[in-house]
Amino acid sequence: MITMVADDLQDYRLKGEREGNLGHLLLTGGTSPGELTSLVRRTRDNAAGAVGRGRPAHDLTPVIDGYAHDVLTRMLPPSRPHASPRAVAVPPGHLSEFRSRLVEHGQGEGSRPSAVPAERVLRRASAAVRPAASTE
């Protein structure tokens, strides 16, 4: 899920993807930075919990934490550092700064879509990309 958020944000910035893209939904009001931040944090916590219950050969928690941290700090607009996931708000100016960075890379804002929760977009996308059945 964290990888899909990162991929969508990069595809918006680098390829100009629009319809159903989280970067586009974020900048046009279809989803909020707080909702995406909460989604990444919940996914990180769920993944770390699953790793903790298993017996992996190597501790994957630093990889999960590092990747989630990268998405939260470099790819999403900054939010209040000590806010709970449900109370995340973007400080004034940060979303416009995020928009400016994307526009600098040739990405316009396009038309405003209807509001679609980020989690629903990602669930739809992950359902479309099911792993192939093993042939072993």
C-alpha positions as CSV (number, residue, x, y, z in Angstrom):
1,M,0.0,0.0,0.0
2,I,2.8,2.4,0.9
3,T,4.5,1.6,-2.4
4,M,1.3,2.3,-4.3
5,V,0.9,5.7,-2.6
6,A,4.5,6.6,-3.5
7,D,4.1,5.3,-7.1
8,D,0.9,7.3,-7.6
9,L,2.6,10.5,-6.4
10,Q,5.6,9.9,-8.6
11,D,3.4,9.1,-11.6
12,Y,1.5,12.3,-11.1
13,R,4.7,14.3,-10.9
14,L,6.7,12.6,-13.6
15,K,4.1,11.2,-16.1
16,G,1.2,13.6,-15.6
17,E,-1.3,10.9,-14.7
18,R,-4.6,12.3,-13.7
19,E,-7.7,10.2,-13.5
20,G,-7.8,8.3,-10.2
21,N,-4.2,9.4,-9.4
22,L,-3.7,10.3,-5.7
23,G,-1.4,13.2,-6.5
24,H,-4.2,14.7,-8.7
25,L,-6.8,13.9,-6.1
26,L,-4.7,15.5,-3.4
27,L,-4.2,18.8,-5.4
28,T,-7.8,19.1,-6.5
29,G,-9.4,18.3,-3.2
30,G,-10.5,14.8,-3.9
31,T,-8.5,13.6,-0.9
32,S,-6.6,15.3,1.8
33,P,-3.0,15.2,3.0
34,G,-4.2,14.1,6.4
35,E,-6.1,11.1,4.9
36,L,-3.0,10.0,2.9
37,T,-0.8,10.5,6.0
38,S,-3.1,8.5,8.1
39,L,-3.3,5.7,5.5
40,V,0.5,5.5,5.2
41,R,0.9,5.4,9.0
42,R,-1.8,2.7,9.5
43,T,-0.2,0.6,6.7
44,R,3.2,1.0,8.3
45,D,1.9,0.0,11.7
46,N,0.0,-3.0,10.3
47,A,3.0,-4.2,8.3
48,A,5.4,-3.8,11.3
49,G,2.9,-5.7,13.4
50,A,2.7,-8.6,10.9
51,V,6.5,-8.8,10.7
52,G,6.7,-8.8,14.5
53,R,4.3,-11.8,14.6
54,G,6.3,-13.8,12.1
55,R,9.8,-15.1,12.2
56,P,11.6,-13.5,9.2
57,A,15.3,-14.2,8.6
58,H,15.9,-10.5,8.8
59,D,14.1,-7.7,10.7
60,L,12.1,-5.9,8.0
61,T,10.8,-3.2,10.4
62,P,13.6,-0.7,9.5
63,V,12.8,-1.1,5.8
64,I,9.1,-0.5,6.4
65,D,9.7,2.4,8.7
66,G,12.3,4.0,6.4
67,Y,10.1,3.7,3.3
68,A,7.0,5.1,5.1
69,H,9.1,7.9,6.5
70,D,10.4,8.8,3.1
71,V,6.8,9.0,1.7
72,L,5.6,11.0,4.6
73,T,8.5,13.5,4.6
74,R,9.5,13.8,1.0
75,M,6.4,13.0,-1.1
76,L,3.4,14.3,0.9
77,P,2.9,18.0,1.9
78,P,4.2,18.4,5.5
79,S,1.6,18.1,8.3
80,R,1.8,19.0,12.0
81,P,4.6,16.8,13.5
82,H,2.8,15.7,16.7
83,A,-0.8,15.4,15.5
84,S,-2.6,12.2,15.7
85,P,-3.4,10.5,12.4
86,R,-7.0,11.6,12.7
87,A,-6.1,15.3,13.4
88,V,-3.5,15.9,10.7
89,A,-3.8,19.3,9.2
90,V,-1.5,20.9,6.6
91,P,0.0,24.2,7.8
92,P,-0.9,27.3,5.7
93,G,1.2,27.5,2.6
94,H,2.5,23.9,2.5
95,L,-0.1,22.6,0.1
96,S,0.4,25.5,-2.2
97,E,4.2,24.9,-2.0
98,F,3.5,21.2,-3.0
99,R,1.3,22.4,-5.9
100,S,4.1,24.8,-7.0
101,R,6.7,22.0,-7.0
102,L,4.4,19.9,-9.2
103,V,3.6,22.7,-11.5
104,E,7.3,23.5,-11.9
105,H,7.7,20.0,-13.3
106,G,5.0,20.8,-16.0
107,Q,2.1,19.3,-14.1
108,G,-1.1,21.5,-14.3
109,E,-4.0,21.0,-11.9
110,G,-6.7,20.0,-14.4
111,S,-10.3,19.8,-13.5
112,R,-11.7,19.1,-10.0
113,P,-12.8,15.4,-9.6
114,S,-15.5,14.3,-7.2
115,A,-14.2,13.4,-3.8
116,V,-12.9,9.8,-3.7
117,P,-11.3,8.4,-0.5
118,A,-7.7,7.5,-1.1
119,E,-8.1,4.1,0.5
120,R,-10.9,3.2,-2.0
121,V,-8.8,4.3,-5.0
122,L,-5.9,2.1,-3.7
123,R,-8.1,-0.9,-2.9
124,R,-9.4,-0.8,-6.5
125,A,-5.9,-0.5,-7.8
126,S,-4.5,-3.4,-5.7
127,A,-7.5,-5.6,-6.7
128,A,-6.5,-5.0,-10.3
129,V,-2.9,-6.1,-9.7
130,R,-3.4,-9.5,-8.0
131,P,-0.2,-11.7,-8.0
132,A,-0.2,-14.5,-10.5
133,A,-0.8,-18.0,-9.2
134,S,2.3,-19.9,-8.4
135,T,3.3,-22.6,-10.9
136,E,5.5,-24.5,-8.5
